[in-house]
Each structure stands twice: as C-alpha cells, then as structure tokens.
C-alpha cells in the first residue's frame, strides 16, 4: 500500500512526517474485486457506496473539525469495517482495511492532511513518463545505429 508523506509544521517547534494511507487507493482495492455471483456484486456495490459516504463525512470533518464528530467517525469506522457480507473476498478486504485504522484515520488527528495522494502521484507521474520516453528513444536510436 502506498503511503502519503505529509510534512507538518506546528508553530516553529515541530517538523515531522506523518504517514497516512490514501483512501482512494483503499477504495480502489475493493473495486478490484471481481465477483462472479450477482449477489456478491450487489454486496460489493453496497459496501463501496458506504465507503464513499464515509469518505465524504471525513472530508466534511476536515473542513470543520469537531470533537463529537471525531468520536462518531471513529465509531462509524469500526462499524463499517466490522461488516460481514458473506462474500469471502470482500470480507477479507474489509478485515485488511480495518487493520489500517490508525493510518486511515490520521485525518482525525491532523485535519489538514489530505485523504488521498492523487495530486502527489500526478505531480510525480510527469517526470516518470518523461524518463520512460527518454529510455525508449535511447533504445530506438541504438537499434537504428546497430548497437543492439
């Protein structure tokens, strides 16, 4: 699982790195499941819908942190990730996500942390694509010149 490293400054005293997990990647792991049985597909869709609802609540909390809401979100996390659907693969995925509770809920301690790392990944992707294209050009040139 990819981790997002977020640098935090609290006053001028603390400068630390906080590792939190990306909610989008966590939801994507559920979406990767490929149920054969229609009932399992419906269970998966229902669970993913609940995940997105929870994600929206976390985003709302980020905008307006509140201690009561924080406690409620922690309870809702435990309820959501204690779900037993009867679809074995989904139940395994849910259990694995529950084990990551601390990293997934760091936003409750540090509301300024983003819930996902897609902007960071997109920023890195441009450099990676350029590097790969450069390597492809080198190989093509070497083939043209007969070095390979």
SEKEVEX-427881 format. One record per residue (C-alpha): x, y, z. Coordinates in steps of 0.2 Angstrom, whole numbers, plus 2048, in hexadecimal, padded with zeros to 3 digits. Example, Ala and Ser with C-alpha at 12.3 -4.5 7.8 and 13.67 -1.06 7.14 Angstrom:
# residues 2
83E7EA827 8447FB824 
This chain:
# residues 148
800800800 8078117FB 80981E809 807830808 81483A811 80E84B817 81985781F 81286182D 817870836 810874847 81688584C 829885849 82C877855 82686784D 82B86183B 82684F839 82084382C 81083B82E 80C82B824 7FA82981F 7F281E813 7E8823804 7D6820805 7D48207F2 7E08127F1 7D78097FF 7C780A7F5 7CF8057E5 7D57F57EE 7C27F17F0 7BE7F67DE 7CB7E97D8 7C17DB7DF 7B87D17D1 7A97C87D8 7A27BB7CD 7917B97D6 7857C77D4 7817C87E6 7937CA7EA 7947D87DD 7857E17E6 78E7DF7F7 79E7E67F0 7947F57E8 78B7F87F9 79B7F8803 7A48037F7 79680F7F8 79780F80B 7AA812809 7A78227FE 79A82880B 7A7826819 7B482F80E 7A983D80C 7A683F81E 7B983F821 7BA84D814 7AD85781E 7B685482E 7C685B826 7BD86B821 7B686D833 7BE862840 7B485E84F 7B785385E 7A684B85E 7A684884B 7B884084E 7B183485A 7A282F84F 7AE82D840 7B982184A 7A981784F 7A381783D 7B4810837 7B3802843 7A17FE83E 7A57FF82B 7B57F582C 7AD7E8837 7A07E482A 79E7D1825 7967D0814 7987BD810 7A27C1801 7B37BA807 7BF7C47FC 7B67D4801 7B67CF814 7C97CC812 7CB7DD80A 7C17E6818 7CB7DD826 7DB7E381E 7D57F481D 7D07F482F 7E27EF834 7E780082C 7DB80A837 7E981583F 7F081A82E 7DF81D826 7D9828834 7E8833836 7DD84182F 7D384183F 7E3846848 7EA85183A 7DB858830 7E7861824 7ED85081D 7E584C80D 7DB83C80C 7E38367FC 7F48387F3 7EE83A7E1 7F584C7DF 8068467E5 8068377DA 8008417CB 80F84E7CE 81B83F7CE 8148377BF 8198447B3 82C8417B7 82A82E7B6 82282F7A5 82F83B79F 83D82F7A6 83482079D 83382978D 84582E78E 84A81B790 83F816782 847823776 85881D77C 85480B778 84D80F767 85C81A762 86880B767 85E7FF75D 85F80B74E 87280D750 8737FA752 87A7F9764 86D7ED76A 
